[in-house]
Amino acid sequence: MSGGDRQRPLRVTRRCLRKRVRVGTVHTFQGAVLLYNGPKAAFDEHEATLRALGPAGTTYLDTDHGLSALYDMSLLGIMWGILNGFLQGAALLGTAKVKATTFVMLANTTINVVTGYVTAYAPQIDEGKYPAGDATMTVHQDALEHLAEESETLGINAELPRFFKALVDRAVADGHAGSGYAALIEQFRKPSA
């Protein structure tokens, strides 16, 4: 599998499991994430075989046949967010003749740091409480404005930081000026205007 996702039913006797495949490296399943949903008994019966297809990421989710597709879309959103942030940063540094290959080590370090924020924000989202342990929403608001202005001054596209800032502005207007960044979940839960 190369760039595209394919969803095919995996027939198991008379029961059906649904899978979504997320392949990290072309032509190998070593880093693949295989998400299954459907009858748990069908998964359990053939789990060893299914794990042989993707040893690192074979995961049973639920009986809901649509859940693997929803997980897939959620994971793609994370991927595009990270990639677009890296590309915007590389463009910004490119104005100073810094190569993307020079930037990549610090970019990957930052991406790894962000995983700690994701882990910390998950329970805050579930509880609906957003303490500002790392910074308040207004701190993020000011930093995003600075990033957007710097991008514009250097002549690169500022739509990404402007989009993020617009979300933060809405959160502040909704009373989250003193909240942590996880409060943005409330903006994402609203339908698009």
Rosetta silent file (secondary structure, phi, psi, omega in degrees, C-alpha in Angstrom):
SEQUENCE: MSGGDRQRPLRVTRRCLRKRVRVGTVHTFQGAVLLYNGPKAAFDEHEATLRALGPAGTTYLDTDHGLSALYDMSLLGIMWGILNGFLQGAALLGTAKVKATTFVMLANTTINVVTGYVTAYAPQIDEGKYPAGDATMTVHQDALEHLAEESETLGINAELPRFFKALVDRAVADGHAGSGYAALIEQFRKPSA
SCORE:     score description
SCORE:     0.000 S_00000001
   1 L     0.000  131.937  175.359    0.000    0.000    0.000 S_00000001
   2 L  -110.597 -132.901 -166.291    1.336    3.416   -0.826 S_00000001
   3 L   -60.529  -22.265 -171.180   -0.482    6.694   -0.131 S_00000001
   4 L   -98.847  158.187  174.913   -4.093    5.556   -0.036 S_00000001
   5 L   -94.722  143.871  173.604   -6.228    3.879    2.568 S_00000001
   6 L  -130.609  133.559  177.023   -8.249    0.867    1.657 S_00000001
   7 L  -114.686  118.849  178.234  -11.020   -0.546    3.782 S_00000001
   8 L  -131.307  140.945  175.517  -11.952   -4.141    3.048 S_00000001
   9 E   -67.606  139.939  174.850  -13.932   -6.517    5.189 S_00000001
  10 E  -100.678  107.663 -175.641  -11.846   -9.299    6.639 S_00000001
  11 E   -75.366  125.767  178.242  -14.085  -12.357    6.417 S_00000001
  12 E  -128.731  107.217 -171.853  -13.901  -14.574    9.448 S_00000001
  13 L    43.016 -120.453 -179.283  -16.203  -17.578    9.118 S_00000001
  14 L  -102.888    8.740  178.355  -19.692  -16.023    9.040 S_00000001
  15 E  -106.006  159.604 -176.593  -18.750  -12.993   11.072 S_00000001
  16 E  -128.561  127.475  170.647  -17.196   -9.833    9.686 S_00000001
  17 E  -103.380  144.535  174.141  -14.479   -7.641   11.127 S_00000001
  18 E  -105.961  145.183  179.208  -13.817   -4.232    9.603 S_00000001
  19 E  -135.094  152.960  169.551  -10.300   -2.856    9.466 S_00000001
  20 E  -123.864  137.294 -177.610   -8.570    0.403    8.653 S_00000001
  21 E  -115.275  127.560  175.759   -4.925    0.265    7.731 S_00000001
  22 E  -120.198  109.423 -176.290   -2.512    3.099    8.401 S_00000001
  23 L  -102.456  126.818 -178.826    0.880    2.282    6.904 S_00000001
  24 L   -83.867  -32.076 -177.968    3.873    4.319    8.011 S_00000001
  25 L  -129.075  135.253 -178.883    6.402    3.049    5.474 S_00000001
  26 L   -61.218  138.170  174.662    5.689    2.020    1.909 S_00000001
  27 L    69.403   18.672  173.975    5.842   -1.764    1.274 S_00000001
  28 L  -144.882  147.820  176.110    6.077   -2.822    4.909 S_00000001
  29 L  -106.037    5.902 -177.755    3.565   -3.476    7.655 S_00000001
  30 L   -57.767  -40.064 -179.997    6.149   -3.294   10.483 S_00000001
  31 L  -101.297   13.423 -176.024    4.997    0.217   11.438 S_00000001
  32 L   -71.433  147.738  171.007    1.400   -0.287   10.359 S_00000001
  33 E  -110.530  117.214 -179.966   -1.544    0.561   12.554 S_00000001
  34 E  -113.004  114.242 -176.486   -4.388   -1.884   11.941 S_00000001
  35 E  -104.758  123.857 -178.097   -7.648   -0.865   13.590 S_00000001
  36 E  -117.783  145.041  169.879  -10.370   -3.495   13.861 S_00000001
  37 E  -146.352  158.385 -173.957  -13.973   -3.320   14.952 S_00000001
  38 L   134.438 -158.776 -178.591  -16.833   -5.783   14.815 S_00000001
  39 L   -62.329  126.089 -179.028  -17.569   -8.897   16.848 S_00000001
  40 H   -62.561  -36.557 -179.613  -14.953   -9.250   19.601 S_00000001
  41 H   -62.080  -37.070  178.396  -15.159  -13.044   19.418 S_00000001
  42 H   -66.497  -41.439  177.987  -14.123  -12.945   15.749 S_00000001
  43 H   -64.557  -48.378 -178.151  -11.143  -10.751   16.578 S_00000001
  44 H   -58.417  -41.330 -177.120  -10.118  -12.919   19.550 S_00000001
  45 H   -63.135  -32.137 -175.208  -10.336  -16.097   17.498 S_00000001
  46 H  -119.692   18.410 -175.939   -7.929  -14.772   14.845 S_00000001
  47 H   -57.070  -42.685 -178.289   -5.898  -12.241   16.826 S_00000001
  48 H   -60.613  -41.959  178.560   -2.566  -14.050   16.346 S_00000001
  49 H   -67.212  -42.607 -179.979   -2.993  -14.052   12.573 S_00000001
  50 H   -63.605  -39.351  178.460   -4.110  -10.415   12.551 S_00000001
  51 H   -66.385  -27.441  176.933   -1.090   -9.401   14.658 S_00000001
  52 H   -64.762  -27.803  178.232    1.186  -11.082   12.113 S_00000001
  53 H   -73.533  -35.077 -178.977   -0.039   -8.475    9.597 S_00000001
  54 L  -149.347   82.091 -172.286    0.872   -5.551   11.831 S_00000001
  55 L   -59.336  -33.090 -174.079    2.773   -6.606   14.941 S_00000001
  56 L   -84.334  -30.941 -168.955    3.160   -3.132   16.431 S_00000001
  57 E  -131.248   28.670  176.961   -0.266   -1.628   15.924 S_00000001
  58 E   -78.086  118.420 -173.462   -3.011   -4.256   15.719 S_00000001
  59 E  -135.454  127.580  171.906   -5.813   -2.834   17.849 S_00000001
  60 E   -89.439  130.639 -176.000   -9.378   -3.980   18.498 S_00000001
  61 E  -101.353  -56.708 -169.980  -11.615   -0.962   19.116 S_00000001
  62 E  -175.261  175.476  175.848  -15.262   -1.889   19.565 S_00000001
  63 L   -79.182  -20.065 -179.616  -18.254   -3.617   18.026 S_00000001
  64 L   -63.603  116.706 -175.630  -19.300   -0.372   16.251 S_00000001
  65 L   -68.424  -15.243  179.828  -18.444   -0.908   12.576 S_00000001
  66 L   -94.200   -8.167 -172.555  -17.861    2.809   11.949 S_00000001
  67 H   -66.874  -37.130 -179.080  -15.389    3.400   14.757 S_00000001
  68 H   -64.447  -37.980  178.145  -12.237    2.369   12.883 S_00000001
  69 H   -66.327  -38.289  179.137  -12.995    4.889   10.116 S_00000001
  70 H   -67.733  -40.790  173.498  -13.571    7.631   12.700 S_00000001
  71 H   -59.797  -44.259 -178.992  -10.263    6.794   14.417 S_00000001
  72 H   -57.750  -47.069  179.305   -8.584    6.861   11.009 S_00000001
  73 H   -62.980  -39.451  179.078   -9.898   10.373   10.279 S_00000001
  74 H   -64.339  -41.110  179.374   -8.822   11.539   13.751 S_00000001
  75 H   -69.411  -35.984  175.416   -5.309   10.159   13.262 S_00000001
  76 H   -63.858  -38.460  176.909   -5.060   11.783    9.816 S_00000001
  77 H   -59.332  -41.285  176.584   -5.991   15.114   11.429 S_00000001
  78 H   -63.579  -46.370 -178.810   -3.063   14.728   13.825 S_00000001
  79 H   -58.279  -49.119 -178.496   -0.740   13.811   10.977 S_00000001
  80 H   -65.717  -35.576  176.968   -1.724   16.825    8.859 S_00000001
  81 H   -61.246  -45.584  179.813   -1.483   19.161   11.842 S_00000001
  82 H   -66.517  -47.735 -178.506    2.073   18.044   12.556 S_00000001
  83 H   -62.495  -42.481  179.857    3.149   18.060    8.907 S_00000001
  84 H   -67.478  -35.941  175.130    1.657   21.492    8.220 S_00000001
  85 H   -63.473  -42.346  177.189    3.280   22.913   11.341 S_00000001
  86 H   -63.098  -45.620 -178.471    6.645   21.527   10.216 S_00000001
  87 H   -63.820  -39.694  178.034    6.197   22.905    6.682 S_00000001
  88 H   -65.554  -41.902  177.559    5.233   26.351    7.967 S_00000001
  89 H   -64.445  -40.463  178.117    8.258   26.333   10.293 S_00000001
  90 H   -64.707  -37.738  177.059   10.561   25.217    7.462 S_00000001
  91 H   -65.429  -42.284  178.807    9.227   28.037    5.292 S_00000001
  92 H   -61.097  -49.312  179.501    9.816   30.536    8.082 S_00000001
  93 H   -68.430  -28.483  177.605   13.402   29.344    8.634 S_00000001
  94 H   -60.850  -25.510  177.559   13.951   29.173    4.890 S_00000001
  95 L   -67.400  -18.376  176.753   13.771   32.959    4.809 S_00000001
  96 L  -105.341   16.000  178.085   17.049   32.868    6.780 S_00000001
  97 L    66.551   23.057  174.782   18.517   30.231    4.416 S_00000001
  98 L   -84.620  126.744  179.845   18.139   27.464    7.028 S_00000001
  99 L   -75.306  149.399  177.108   17.656   24.125    5.291 S_00000001
 100 H   -60.318  -34.137  178.852   14.777   21.860    6.301 S_00000001
 101 H   -67.706  -24.592  175.053   17.340   19.107    6.921 S_00000001
 102 H   -77.959  -37.019 -177.577   18.998   21.363    9.490 S_00000001
 103 H   -73.406  -26.769 -167.523   15.654   22.141   11.129 S_00000001
 104 H   -58.941  -36.668 -177.720   14.436   18.536   11.295 S_00000001
 105 H   -64.479  -46.768  178.438   16.260   17.507   14.499 S_00000001
 106 H   -68.660  -34.158  177.319   14.775   20.352   16.561 S_00000001
 107 H   -61.724  -46.730  179.540   11.405   19.854   14.866 S_00000001
 108 H   -64.914  -36.526  176.079   11.354   16.184   15.903 S_00000001
 109 H   -61.416  -44.080  179.504   12.396   17.103   19.444 S_00000001
 110 H   -64.844  -41.764  177.651    9.477   19.538   19.635 S_00000001
 111 H   -58.943  -41.653  177.845    7.072   16.958   18.238 S_00000001
 112 H   -65.436  -36.494  176.405    8.178   14.568   20.993 S_00000001
 113 H   -64.092  -39.718 -178.436    7.630   17.283   23.624 S_00000001
 114 H   -62.420  -29.519  178.039    4.115   17.854   22.280 S_00000001
 115 H   -60.576  -30.671  175.097    3.239   14.210   22.995 S_00000001
 116 H   -66.366  -38.787  175.971    3.558   15.105   26.678 S_00000001
 117 H   -64.808  -42.358  179.414    1.010   17.883   26.219 S_00000001
 118 H   -58.202  -45.892  179.667   -1.347   15.488   24.448 S_00000001
 119 H   -62.483  -40.692  179.889   -1.093   13.067   27.367 S_00000001
 120 H   -71.741  -35.227 -176.379   -1.705   15.876   29.895 S_00000001
 121 H   -75.880  -28.667 -175.749   -4.603   17.408   27.933 S_00000001
 122 H   -55.236  -50.842  178.881   -6.589   14.165   27.446 S_00000001
 123 H   -66.932  -31.259  176.858   -7.874   13.936   31.050 S_00000001
 124 H   -62.128  -42.814  179.007   -8.533   17.693   31.077 S_00000001
 125 H   -63.304  -46.024 -179.984  -10.720   17.278   27.983 S_00000001
 126 H   -62.520  -35.244 -179.034  -12.563   14.318   29.513 S_00000001
 127 H   -86.379  -17.245 -177.838  -13.161   16.258   32.756 S_00000001
 128 L    73.560   24.101  178.840  -14.027   19.574   31.051 S_00000001
 129 L  -125.965  131.032 -170.666  -11.488   21.430   33.219 S_00000001
 130 L  -126.506   72.805  179.743   -8.558   23.247   31.613 S_00000001
 131 L   -64.436  147.053 -178.396   -5.978   24.452   34.144 S_00000001
 132 L   -91.444   63.278 -179.150   -3.288   26.717   32.731 S_00000001
 133 L   -66.872  -35.782 -179.711   -0.361   24.640   33.924 S_00000001
 134 L  -100.100  -38.751  178.550    1.894   25.555   31.010 S_00000001
 135 L  -171.790  153.995  176.520    0.386   28.874   29.842 S_00000001
 136 L   -80.396  165.874  177.808   -2.903   30.726   29.722 S_00000001
 137 H   -60.848  -34.177  179.560   -4.909   31.134   26.550 S_00000001
 138 H   -68.231  -31.966  175.138   -3.866   34.804   26.405 S_00000001
 139 H   -63.872  -45.473  177.331   -0.187   33.786   26.371 S_00000001
 140 H   -63.469  -38.301  179.179   -0.906   31.515   23.392 S_00000001
 141 H   -59.158  -48.244  179.534   -2.939   34.319   21.806 S_00000001
 142 H   -65.057  -41.414 -179.129    0.008   36.733   21.962 S_00000001
 143 H   -66.276  -39.711  178.435    2.501   34.115   20.715 S_00000001
 144 H   -66.988  -37.034  176.232    0.302   33.193   17.747 S_00000001
 145 H   -63.032  -42.584  178.979   -0.079   36.856   16.829 S_00000001
 146 H   -62.216  -44.229  179.029    3.700   37.219   16.931 S_00000001
 147 H   -62.048  -43.205  179.263    4.141   34.121   14.719 S_00000001
 148 H   -64.260  -44.717  179.993    1.584   35.417   12.210 S_00000001
 149 H   -64.222  -41.765  178.625    3.155   38.886   12.103 S_00000001
 150 H   -62.818  -41.717  178.235    6.657   37.452   11.702 S_00000001
 151 H   -61.064  -46.702 -179.908    5.438   35.228    8.863 S_00000001
 152 H   -63.722  -43.394  179.641    3.804   38.181    7.109 S_00000001
 153 H   -60.416  -38.143 -178.721    6.869   40.392    7.612 S_00000001
 154 L   -86.508    0.723  173.986    9.105   37.718    6.083 S_00000001
 155 L    79.685   25.079  175.359    6.742   37.246    3.159 S_00000001
 156 L  -112.442  166.113 -177.397    5.506   33.724    3.828 S_00000001
 157 L   -62.100  128.887 -178.947    1.976   32.397    4.184 S_00000001
 158 L  -111.462   12.359 -176.753    0.484   33.258    7.575 S_00000001
 159 H   -62.441  -39.208 -178.115   -2.865   31.466    7.172 S_00000001
 160 H   -63.754  -54.645  177.794   -1.993   28.609    9.534 S_00000001
 161 H   -64.160  -30.980  177.071   -1.027   30.765   12.543 S_00000001
 162 H   -66.303  -38.898  176.965   -3.928   33.128   11.740 S_00000001
 163 H   -62.968  -48.395  179.497   -6.323   30.169   11.779 S_00000001
 164 H   -60.802  -41.768 -179.918   -4.970   28.957   15.130 S_00000001
 165 H   -64.476  -38.509  178.131   -5.149   32.481   16.535 S_00000001
 166 H   -60.367  -39.547  176.345   -8.776   32.836   15.396 S_00000001
 167 H   -64.019  -44.189  179.054   -9.636   29.707   17.401 S_00000001
 168 H   -64.089  -41.832  177.367   -7.809   31.062   20.448 S_00000001
 169 H   -57.028  -42.756  179.203   -9.550   34.447   20.044 S_00000001
 170 H   -65.264  -40.048  178.943  -12.926   32.670   20.104 S_00000001
 171 H   -63.795  -42.677  177.668  -11.943   30.700   23.206 S_00000001
 172 H   -61.845  -45.023  179.110  -10.896   33.903   24.976 S_00000001
 173 H   -62.438  -27.937  178.321  -14.188   35.560   23.950 S_00000001
 174 H   -85.585    8.814  175.214  -16.027   32.537   25.394 S_00000001
 175 H    97.812   15.414 -177.424  -14.430   33.133   28.798 S_00000001
 176 H  -107.289   27.441 -179.771  -11.285   31.010   28.602 S_00000001
 177 L   -57.058  -38.185 -178.213   -8.632   33.756   28.784 S_00000001
 178 L   -94.209    3.192 -179.611   -7.175   32.196   31.933 S_00000001
 179 L   -83.827  166.461  173.798   -7.622   28.578   30.793 S_00000001
 180 L   -81.447  172.552 -173.774   -5.017   26.270   29.359 S_00000001
 181 H   -62.148  -27.554 -179.724   -4.749   25.405   25.672 S_00000001
 182 H   -60.522  -19.146  177.906   -6.878   22.258   26.056 S_00000001
 183 H   -62.462  -16.318  177.236   -9.921   24.555   26.339 S_00000001
 184 H   -62.452  -18.140  177.371   -9.773   24.834   22.536 S_00000001
 185 H   -53.419  -34.538 -179.256  -11.600   21.491   22.442 S_00000001
 186 H   -65.983  -30.193  175.497  -14.771   23.500   22.974 S_00000001
 187 H   -72.410  -40.000  179.408  -14.117   25.398   19.729 S_00000001
 188 H   -70.100  -23.874  179.013  -13.542   22.170   17.816 S_00000001
 189 L   -78.612  -12.985  179.300  -16.774   20.698   19.181 S_00000001
 190 L   -84.874  148.989  174.793  -18.799   23.519   17.623 S_00000001
 191 L   -67.511  154.929  178.626  -20.026   23.289   14.040 S_00000001
 192 L   -62.734  145.258 -179.239  -18.189   25.444   11.503 S_00000001
 193 L   -76.248    0.000    0.000  -19.583   28.954   11.120 S_00000001
